[in-house]
Amino acid sequence: MVDPIAKFCIGMPVRHRIYGFRGVVFDVDAEFDNTEDWYESIPEEARPRKDQPFYHLFAETPEKAPYIAYVSEQNLEADDDTDPIHHPALDEYFDVTEDGSFIARQKLN
């Protein structure tokens, strides 16, 4: 098994390579860490490898409906679209800079 190093970091806008939806990374798993039922629900021919980083995204559908996505690194690419990504949780987790970058807020313990 390869030692996975995440290509994308928390706060990065990304786009799904196949489905085109956009999102902002809010957490990263070094390798697959979801349920087997979730994994098995993906058609076998489209199932990603488990030995790669997986990303939790505040995502939006092309129709701008917000949801949370869990996506393998092989299915993501950096998103350089300047249109804002809309998700109600973004304001809770991130500060947005003037250039549109997302900076993770410090967690209160």
C-alpha positions in Angstrom: 0.0 0.0 0.0 1.2 3.5 -0.8 1.5 6.1 1.9 -1.3 8.5 0.8 -0.4 12.2 1.0 -3.4 14.5 0.5 -3.3 16.6 -2.7 -6.0 19.0 -1.5 -6.1 20.8 1.9 -8.9 22.1 4.2 -10.4 25.2 2.7 -9.6 24.4 -0.9 -12.4 24.6 -3.5 -12.6 21.5 -5.6 -14.7 20.1 -8.4 -15.8 16.5 -9.0 -14.1 15.3 -12.3 -17.1 13.2 -13.4 -20.2 14.9 -12.0 -19.0 18.5 -12.0 -20.4 19.5 -8.6 -18.3 21.9 -6.6 -17.4 22.0 -2.9 -14.9 23.2 -0.2 -12.8 20.6 1.7 -13.6 20.6 5.4 -11.9 17.3 6.4 -9.5 14.7 5.0 -9.2 11.0 5.6 -5.8 9.5 4.7 -7.7 6.6 3.2 -11.3 5.4 2.9 -13.1 5.7 6.3 -16.8 5.3 5.5 -19.1 2.3 5.8 -18.9 -0.8 3.6 -22.5 -0.3 2.7 -21.7 3.2 1.3 -18.7 1.7 -0.6 -20.7 -1.2 -2.0 -23.4 1.1 -3.2 -21.0 2.6 -5.8 -21.2 0.6 -9.0 -18.2 -1.7 -9.2 -16.9 -0.2 -12.4 -16.8 3.3 -10.8 -15.7 2.2 -7.3 -12.5 4.1 -6.3 -9.5 2.5 -4.6 -9.6 2.7 -0.8 -5.9 3.4 -0.4 -6.0 7.1 -1.3 -7.2 10.2 0.5 -10.9 10.8 0.8 -12.4 14.3 1.3 -15.4 15.6 3.2 -16.9 18.5 1.2 -19.4 21.2 1.8 -20.8 20.8 -1.7 -23.5 22.1 -3.9 -25.3 20.5 -6.8 -25.2 22.3 -10.2 -28.7 23.6 -9.1 -27.1 25.2 -6.0 -28.6 22.7 -3.5 -26.2 22.2 -0.6 -25.1 18.8 0.7 -22.1 17.0 2.2 -20.1 14.8 -0.1 -17.4 12.2 0.5 -15.1 11.9 -2.5 -11.9 10.0 -3.4 -8.9 12.0 -4.5 -8.9 10.4 -7.9 -12.3 12.0 -8.6 -11.4 15.6 -7.6 -9.6 18.4 -9.3 -8.8 22.0 -8.1 -11.6 24.4 -8.8 -10.5 27.8 -10.2 -14.1 28.9 -10.9 -14.5 32.4 -9.4 -18.3 32.0 -8.7 -19.0 31.6 -5.0 -19.8 28.1 -3.6 -23.0 28.3 -1.5 -23.4 26.1 1.5 -24.9 27.1 4.9 -22.1 25.5 6.9 -19.3 27.5 5.2 -19.8 30.6 7.4 -19.7 28.4 10.5 -16.4 26.7 9.6 -14.5 29.3 7.5 -13.7 32.9 7.2 -13.6 34.1 3.6 -10.9 36.5 2.5 -11.3 39.3 0.0 -9.9 37.1 -2.8 -12.5 34.4 -2.0 -10.1 32.0 -0.2 -11.4 30.0 2.7 -9.5 30.1 6.0 -10.5 27.5 8.7 -11.8 29.1 11.9 -10.1 28.1 15.2 -12.3 25.6 17.1 -13.4 26.5 20.5 -12.8 23.9 23.1 
